[in-house]
Amino acid sequence: MLKEFLAQSTSSNGQARNYAFNNTLELSNLIPPTVSYESQGALLVIAATEELESLQQQFSGLSSVTFATPANSPVQGGITPYYFSSASLSGYMGRFSFQLSQPDALLEIDLATVAIQQAHFDLILDLSSQALIDAEVPPVGYFPVGRGYPKLEDAIEEINGLVGTFDKPKFFRLDTDKCAHSSRGVKGCERCILSCPAGALSSEGSDEIGHKIEINPYLCQGVGTCATSCPTGAIEYALPYPQETQGYIERTLQNYQKQGGESPIILFCSEEHETYNLMALRALPDNVIPIVVNELPSVGIDTWFAALANGATQVLFAASRRMPATIIRVLSEEVTVAQTLLRQLGINASCVDILYLEDLRSQTPTLIEKPLGVAVGELEGDKRSRLFQALDGLAKSFSPLQSQVALPAGAPYGTVECDTDKCTLCMACVAVCPTMAIHNEGKLPLLNFIEQDCVQCGLCEGACPEDALSLTPRMNWDQEQRTNATVLHKDEPALCLRCEKPFAPKSMITMLQGKLKGHSHFSDDNAIRRIAMCEDCRVADVFEEMAKDPTKQLKY
């Protein structure tokens, strides 16, 4: 329907848009990785008893239908449901586990093993007002009709067709080496976990062995908020990959402009809601170019600014207020950061905005028709590199109001400040930094910092034993200052008393000698003196002392 609609326009912008839409090669994963669900049609219906009789005849094609109902609901008709006073539900299609407690029972019951002699239920129809799985985006095979969506008749129709094996794309690619979630027992970034409306992401592990992000591919619904929120690119949307989407947009803008199109506006649309997309396009001028993606949050801030830096006058999102609250929150937070950056450049903040389809009925959206006059070209590198290439390209044409400007709390861009009076240069921050924004070069006791690489994850702050580090979210428009290493703190190296090799910060050795001087284990001068030796010489000095006086072995 979308192609037919675009072909109808006779204006110069409309014809240029139609040409760009039909003649831009879109690269995508032709055979994406998949996960498989298996369903034999074992359905569990959770409902009040007065609703059970009408449902009994709706699922004659399934292998089994089991009914469960709250214990305070009297039974009518010939149905014998399983009663529960409390219950818990988890899983996904083919692997649902329903645990219930019955009145006066001491133990929980795994209902599938009792009712159908199988390990799991395949499908769940939940008519209770308080859904037993409260994820905003429910798992495949779970239909929480009682909370209002989906509608019962739609759920019944879909459930009757869910018998067999079903494949779903694996929407994400996870590179744990880039992840800023945890290091050496310290926890940092949790943006992806907090942004998933499907409950598919979790932090697994312990302080002893470390934590890592895990994504359950069976719960993941491909919403994309995790990839949008991830500051390092550790999680990438994989249908298609973000570089491919970005390149497609850049080529679309080129084709539009080659055909004489003016003031192009990019409108990101969800492929699932074509009817609503058409409604939006009918209310908008012909210079609005639809970019159809799997989900709106599957493209991040780097792609938005890449579009602005390559000819787009505005980037909009065809959203709905009915979207899950987490999706709206994540998208709004990212748009807020983008608008803050635009204001800092003196550009109209509405150049990146959310267009709620419900509002089109009552108000005219704010559209930016004035071209920005920027053409940076194809952007390269990882997510962060592409973003800063676009921002620096815009900054050359629009002078920033200030060199360093604050960003909203939680923004993954900013600086680290070091209280040099507290810092002992122990290098704990260097050990945990996931991007090497904080690093040490050579053997000298100093901390180097590259602001562009800092994702404000907080790992360095959490690892610092002296509370010497603090984070400040901001944008540094001075490209040279932002990309070059600056020194947070440095000290003279302490030279080993025996071999004169530099082995630690001088201030740390002085501090340790001062703190340990009164300790019983350091009561003699030799023990205090060894603190100022490197690890090799310290051992050698101990053995030399024992060789001179064998009774010293009793002490060591």
Residue, then its C-alpha position, 0 to 999 in steps of 0.5 A: m500500500l505504501k508504494e502505491f500511495l507514494a506513486q500517486s504524488t505529482s509534485s516535484n518533491g513527491q516524484a523525487r520521493n517516489y524515485a528515492f523510495n523505489n531506487t535505493l538499494e536496501l541492504s539487509n540480512l538475507i538469512p538472519p539467525t533464528v530461534s525456534y518455538e515448538s507448540q503441540g497445542a497444550l493450552l492453559v486458560i486462566a480465568a474466573t469460572e463464569e468465563l470458562e464455559s463460553l471458552q470451552q468450545q473455542f479451542s477444539g483443534l488443540s491437543s489439550v485445554t486446561f482451566a485454572t481459576p482463583a479459589n474464591s470463584p464458584v464453578q458452574g456447568g460441567i467444567t472442572p478447573y484447577y483452583f489456586s490461591s496464588a500462582s506464578l507463571s514464566g516462560y514462552m511458547g512451548r516452555f510455560s511453567f505454571q506453579l500454583s498453591q491451593p487452599d490448605a496445601l503445603l506445597e506448590i504444584d507444577l500444574a503441567t505435570v499434574a494436568i497433562q503429564q507434560a513438563h510445560f504448557d505451550l500456550i497461555l490465555d490469561l483473562s485475569s485483570q492482573a496479568l501473571i507475566d507483567a512484561e509490557v511486551p509479553p512473551v510469544g505464546y502468552f495472551p494477557v487478554g484481561r489487561g485489555y490487549p490483545k482482544l479476546e477474539d483476536a487471541i482465540e484466532e491466533i492461538n488456534g493457529l499456533v501448533g507446530t514449529f515456528d521460527k523468529p529472527k534473533f534480533f540482536r548481536l551482543d559483544t560482551d567485550k564492549c559491554a560497560h555493565s560490570s568489571r572485576g566485581v564492580k557494576g556500572c551501566e544498566r541502561c539496556i536492562l532498564s530499557c527492555p519492555a519484554g524482560a529479556l535482559s538480565s545481569e547474571g553472575s556474582d561479585e566473585i566471578g563477575h556479572k555479565i549481560e545475558i539476553n534471552p532470545y526467546l523473550c526478546q521481541g526485537v523492540g530495539t530499545c536495548a541497542t538504542s540505549c547501549p552507549t558502547g555498541a555492545i548490543e546492536y540491532a541485527l535486522p538489519y545492522p545499524q550501519e546498513t540502515q544508516g547507509y540506506i538513509e544516506r543513499t535515499l537522501q542522495n537519490y531524493q536530492k538528485q531528482g530535484g527534491e527539496s527540504p527532505i524530512i525523514l520519517f521513521c515508521s514501524e513496518e508493523h503499522e502500515t495503515y497508521n503510517l499511511m494516515a500520517l503521510r496523508a497529513l504531511p507534505d510530499n517532502v516527508i520520506p518514510i524510512v520503514v524499520n522493524e521497530l522505531p527504537s531500532v535506530g539510534i541517535d547516531t543514525w538520526f544525526a547522520a541523516l541531519a548531517n547529510g541533507a535532512t532538514q528534520v528527523l521524525f518518528a511516527a509513534s503512538r501513545r499506545m506504545p509500551a511506556t518503556i519504549i516511549r520513555v527510552l525514545s523520549e530520553e534519547v530525543t531529549v539528548a538529541q534536542t539538547l545537542l541541537r540547541q547547543l549548536g543554535i539549531n531548532a530542537s524540533c529537527v529531531d522530534i516524536l510525531y504522535l499519530e493521535d495528535l495529527r487529528s487535532q493539530t498540525p505538526t511543526l515541520i522544519e523546511k529550511p535546509l541545514g546546508v550540511a553534507v558530511g558524506e558516508l560515516e564510518g566506524d562504530k556507533r560512537s565514531r559515527l555520531f561524533q563525525a556527524l556532530d563535528g560536521l554540523a559544528k563546522s557549519f553551526s558554531p556551538l554556543q559554548s565549548q562545553v555544555a551540560l547534558p541531561a543526567g544519565a547521558p552517555y557523554g561527558t567527562v571524569e574529574c579526579d580529586t588529586d588530593k585523594c587519588t593514590l594512582c592505584m589504577a583500579c579505574v584503569a582496570v575496569c574502564p571498558t573503553m579505555a577512556i581512562h588509561n595509563e601509558g607506560k610505567l609512569p604513575l599517571l591517569n590519561f583520559i579521552e573524553q570522547d571515549c567515556v560512556q559515563c558508565g560509572l565503573c571507574e567511580g565504583a572501583c575507586p577505593e578513595d572516592a576520588l572520581s566523579l562523573t559529569p555528563r556534558m558535550n565537549w564541542d572542542q574536537e581536539q580537546r575531546t579526542n586527545a588524551t589529557v592527564l587527570h592526575k600524575d605523580e613522581p614514581a617511587l624508585c626501589l631502594r635496592c634496584e632503583k626501578p620505578f614501581a609505584p607512585k611516590s605519594m602512595i608509598t609515603m601514604l602506606q608507610g605513614k599508615l602502617k608505621g604503628h602496626s604490629h606487623f611493621s614494628d621494626d624499621n626493616a618492614i617499613r623500609r621494604i614498603a619502598m621496594c619493588e616486589d622482587c627486591r622485597v622478597a630478596d631482602v627478606f631472604e637475605e635477612m633470614a640468612k643472616d639471622p635464621t631465627k627471623q624465620l619464626k617471624y616470617 
